[in-house]
Amino acid sequence: MKSLFASFAALSLLLACGPKDPGTAILFETDLGNDVDDVLALDLVLKEGEKAGVPLLGVGTHRPGPTDARYLDGFLTWYGYPEIPVAESQILDTVLHDVPDYTAKVVALSKEDGSPLFACSRAAYEDPVVMHRRLLAGRKDGSVVFLSTGFATELARLLESGPDDISPLSGRELVAKKVRFLSIMCGSTRPAYAEFNVKNDIPAMQKVFSDWPGPIYVTPFEIGTISRYPARAIEEDFGWADAHPLVEAYKCYLPMPYDRPVWDVLAAAWIFHPEMFSLSPAGDFSIDEQGRSSFTPREGGCHHVLELDKAQADALVAYMVELSTQEPPRRAAKAAR
């Protein structure tokens, strides 16, 4: 039976983005490798984007571990998207040292013949700012949704970038012209708390919230904590695949079984299903010098904070399980031929 939520995909994107535009596309910036929820967010963007006709333009990784981009490359190739560009930052080297690097473990997995279990398709990976500028410059005005699930380093570099051979516009001008809104997982509305994505590059996050020339929808830490992807799904619901890059990531991240919060997945789900969330009034989201975030309602403000109650959180987790355990459309189509 067709998913209850699938039929809302195009309508929901319309509600979030404004006037219907079949040319809408997504740019994704992620610290994939620090936590595993980025992987689930990528799964959601690819599958919902396929349904709604909203392509993923490119993905930038900004945790320059030696295997982050390679894992992402193998993931996209396995899902059937070898054409999507991948960028790899060389700016930061911030990792969660109390957990293993699951990207290295998954990349090391091999078949019986010694070949990689998840083969890569790309010979090289771009600089994120170069990729973002190139992809934005080639798009129709107001047609790009930016999704960020990590640090703001590369977003700040994009805003600071000047005219070049790609475009005569500055980065800020390109964003203002091409980007409809930014959906970002960061911060918290709790007092005296510096959230991980913020505190790893406070000046960059401050710049994004002070200089981003358009609407920003914030997924705060606390709503991800009450929404947890169940270990049961990883252990029981992917039997159709001999090996799956999402499943292997969860298994390599922490010893199973564990239910993991879905902070980053919520920022992706908002793009396609705003009707499943509550939303603050307009206002100003700001970051202080210690990385603590705050939100002040203000008429005419261009920032909003996503909100969830327990019933909404449970519904979103059920939706995530249903969607993530389906075979990727392109992979299924290829297998059927």
C-alpha positions in Angstrom: 0.0 0.0 0.0 1.3 3.4 -0.9 2.7 5.3 2.1 0.3 7.7 3.8 3.1 10.3 3.8 4.3 9.8 0.2 1.2 11.5 -1.3 2.0 14.7 0.6 5.6 15.1 -0.7 5.0 17.5 -3.5 2.3 19.5 -1.6 4.5 19.7 1.6 7.5 21.0 -0.3 5.1 23.6 -1.9 4.0 24.7 1.6 7.6 25.1 2.8 9.0 26.7 -0.3 6.3 29.0 -1.6 5.0 29.0 -5.2 5.2 25.7 -6.9 8.3 25.3 -8.9 9.3 22.0 -10.5 12.9 23.3 -10.8 13.5 23.2 -7.0 16.6 21.3 -5.9 18.6 20.7 -2.7 22.2 21.4 -1.7 23.3 19.4 1.4 26.2 20.3 3.7 27.0 17.6 6.4 29.5 16.6 9.0 28.9 13.0 8.1 31.2 10.8 10.2 30.7 12.6 13.5 27.3 11.0 14.0 25.2 8.5 12.1 21.9 10.5 11.8 23.4 12.4 8.8 23.2 9.1 6.9 19.5 8.7 7.6 18.9 12.3 6.5 20.7 11.6 3.2 18.4 8.6 2.7 15.4 10.7 3.2 16.5 13.5 0.9 17.2 11.0 -1.9 13.9 9.1 -1.6 11.6 12.0 -1.0 13.4 14.0 -3.7 12.8 11.2 -6.2 9.1 11.2 -5.4 8.7 15.0 -5.5 11.0 15.7 -8.5 13.4 17.6 -6.2 16.9 16.5 -7.1 19.9 16.5 -4.8 22.4 18.8 -6.5 25.5 18.0 -4.4 26.7 17.1 -1.0 29.6 18.8 0.9 31.4 17.0 3.7 33.1 19.3 6.2 34.8 16.8 8.5 37.9 16.0 6.5 38.4 12.5 7.8 40.2 10.4 5.2 37.2 8.3 4.5 34.2 10.6 4.9 33.9 11.6 1.2 34.6 8.0 0.1 31.8 6.6 2.3 29.5 9.2 0.9 30.6 8.4 -2.6 29.9 4.7 -2.1 26.6 5.5 -0.5 25.4 7.6 -3.4 26.7 5.0 -6.0 24.9 2.1 -4.2 21.7 4.1 -4.1 22.0 4.8 -7.9 23.2 8.4 -7.9 26.8 8.3 -9.2 26.3 11.6 -10.9 25.8 13.7 -7.8 28.9 15.8 -7.0 30.7 15.3 -3.7 32.8 17.9 -1.9 35.4 17.4 0.8 36.5 20.2 3.2 40.1 20.6 4.2 39.4 23.3 6.8 38.3 21.4 9.9 39.4 18.2 11.6 36.8 17.9 14.4 35.6 14.4 15.4 33.7 12.8 18.2 36.6 11.1 19.8 34.5 8.9 22.1 33.0 6.9 19.3 34.6 5.1 16.3 34.7 6.6 12.8 32.1 4.5 11.1 33.0 5.8 7.7 36.4 4.2 7.9 34.9 0.9 9.0 32.3 0.8 6.3 34.8 1.8 3.5 37.0 -1.1 4.6 34.3 -3.7 4.1 34.9 -5.9 1.1 33.4 -8.7 -1.0 34.8 -12.2 -1.2 36.9 -11.2 -4.2 38.5 -8.3 -2.2 36.7 -5.5 -4.0 34.9 -2.8 -1.9 31.5 -3.7 -0.7 30.3 -0.2 -1.6 32.2 0.9 -4.7 33.0 4.6 -5.4 32.2 6.4 -8.7 34.1 9.6 -8.4 37.8 10.2 -9.1 38.1 13.4 -7.0 36.2 15.5 -4.6 35.7 19.3 -4.9 36.2 22.0 -2.4 32.7 22.7 -0.9 32.7 26.4 -1.6 33.7 25.9 -5.2 31.0 23.2 -5.6 28.3 25.3 -4.0 29.2 28.4 -6.1 29.2 26.3 -9.3 25.9 24.6 -8.6 24.2 27.8 -7.4 25.3 29.8 -10.4 23.8 27.2 -12.7 20.3 27.3 -11.1 17.2 29.4 -11.7 16.7 32.2 -9.2 15.0 31.1 -5.9 15.1 27.4 -6.8 17.6 26.0 -4.3 16.9 24.7 -0.7 20.0 24.5 1.4 20.2 21.8 4.1 22.9 21.9 6.7 23.4 19.2 9.4 26.8 20.1 10.9 29.2 23.0 11.4 28.7 26.4 9.7 32.3 26.7 8.5 31.7 26.1 4.8 28.5 28.1 4.8 30.4 31.1 6.3 33.1 30.6 3.6 30.4 30.6 1.0 29.0 33.9 2.2 32.5 35.4 2.4 33.5 34.2 -1.1 34.0 36.9 -3.8 33.4 37.0 -7.5 35.4 34.5 -9.5 35.4 32.6 -12.8 32.3 30.8 -11.8 30.1 33.9 -11.1 30.5 37.7 -11.0 28.4 37.6 -7.8 29.7 37.3 -4.3 28.7 34.3 -2.2 26.2 36.3 -0.3 24.7 37.7 -3.5 24.5 34.1 -5.0 22.7 32.9 -1.9 20.3 35.8 -1.9 19.6 35.3 -5.6 19.4 31.5 -5.8 18.5 30.1 -2.3 14.9 29.9 -1.2 15.6 29.0 2.5 18.1 27.3 4.7 17.1 24.3 6.9 19.7 23.8 9.6 20.2 21.5 12.6 22.0 23.5 15.3 21.7 25.2 18.6 19.2 24.9 21.4 16.5 27.0 23.0 17.7 25.7 26.4 19.7 28.3 28.4 23.4 28.0 29.0 23.9 25.2 26.5 26.4 25.3 23.6 25.3 22.7 21.1 27.9 20.6 19.2 27.3 21.9 15.7 27.6 25.5 17.1 30.6 25.2 19.4 32.9 23.6 16.9 33.0 26.9 14.9 31.2 29.6 16.8 32.3 32.6 14.6 31.0 30.7 11.5 27.6 30.0 13.0 27.3 33.6 14.2 28.0 34.8 10.6 25.4 32.5 9.2 22.7 33.8 11.5 23.7 37.5 11.1 24.4 37.5 7.4 22.3 34.8 5.6 20.1 36.7 3.2 16.9 34.8 3.5 14.7 32.6 5.8 16.3 30.1 8.1 14.4 27.2 9.8 16.3 25.9 12.8 16.0 22.3 14.1 17.2 22.6 17.7 18.9 19.9 19.7 16.0 19.1 22.0 13.5 18.0 19.4 16.0 15.5 18.0 16.5 14.0 21.4 12.9 13.0 21.9 12.8 11.4 18.4 14.9 8.2 18.2 15.4 5.9 15.3 14.8 2.3 16.7 17.5 -0.4 16.6 14.7 -2.8 15.7 14.5 -1.3 12.3 18.2 -1.7 11.6 18.2 -5.3 12.9 14.9 -6.5 11.3 13.6 -4.4 8.4 16.4 -4.4 5.8 16.3 -8.1 4.9 15.8 -7.3 1.2 19.5 -6.1 1.0 22.5 -8.4 1.4 24.5 -5.3 2.5 23.3 -1.7 3.0 25.5 1.3 3.6 23.0 2.8 6.0 22.7 -0.4 8.0 26.5 -0.9 8.1 27.0 2.7 9.3 24.7 2.1 12.3 26.3 -1.2 13.1 29.8 0.3 12.9 29.0 3.5 14.9 28.0 1.9 18.2 27.4 -1.6 19.5 23.9 -2.7 18.6 21.2 -2.5 19.8 20.8 1.2 20.4 18.0 3.8 19.5 19.7 6.9 18.1 18.3 10.5 18.1 17.4 11.9 14.7 18.5 15.5 15.0 19.7 15.9 11.4 16.9 13.8 9.9 14.3 16.3 11.3 16.0 19.1 9.4 15.6 17.1 6.2 12.1 16.0 6.9 11.0 19.6 7.5 11.7 20.4 3.8 9.2 17.8 2.6 6.8 17.5 5.5 6.3 20.8 7.3 2.8 19.8 8.2 4.3 17.2 10.7 5.9 20.0 12.8 5.0 23.0 14.8 6.8 26.3 14.1 7.7 29.2 16.2 6.7 32.7 15.2 9.2 34.7 13.2 12.1 36.1 15.1 15.9 36.3 15.5 18.1 33.3 16.3 21.4 34.3 17.7 24.7 32.8 19.0 26.7 34.3 21.8 30.5 34.2 22.2 30.3 30.9 24.2 28.2 29.2 21.6 25.0 29.5 23.5 22.0 30.1 21.2 18.8 32.1 21.9 15.6 32.9 20.0 13.7 36.2 20.3 10.3 36.5 18.5 10.1 39.6 16.3 7.6 40.6 13.7 9.4 40.7 10.4 12.2 38.3 11.6 13.4 35.8 9.1 14.2 32.9 11.5 11.9 30.2 12.8 12.5 27.4 15.2 10.9 23.9 14.7 8.9 22.5 17.6 7.6 19.0 18.3 5.4 17.4 21.0 5.7 13.7 21.8 2.9 12.7 19.4 4.5 14.5 16.5 7.9 13.0 17.4 6.4 9.5 17.4 4.7 10.1 14.0 7.9 11.4 12.5 9.9 8.3 13.7 7.3 6.0 12.3 7.5 7.9 9.0 11.3 7.6 9.0 11.3 3.9 9.6 8.7 3.3 6.8 10.7 5.4 4.3 14.2 4.3 5.2 13.4 0.6 5.1 12.1 0.8 1.5 14.5 0.0 -1.4 15.9 3.1 -3.0 13.8 3.8 -6.2 16.8 3.9 -8.6 18.3 0.7 -7.2 14.9 -1.1 -7.4 14.4 0.1 -11.0 17.8 -1.2 -12.0 17.2 -4.6 -10.3 13.9 -4.9 -12.2 15.5 -4.5 -15.6 
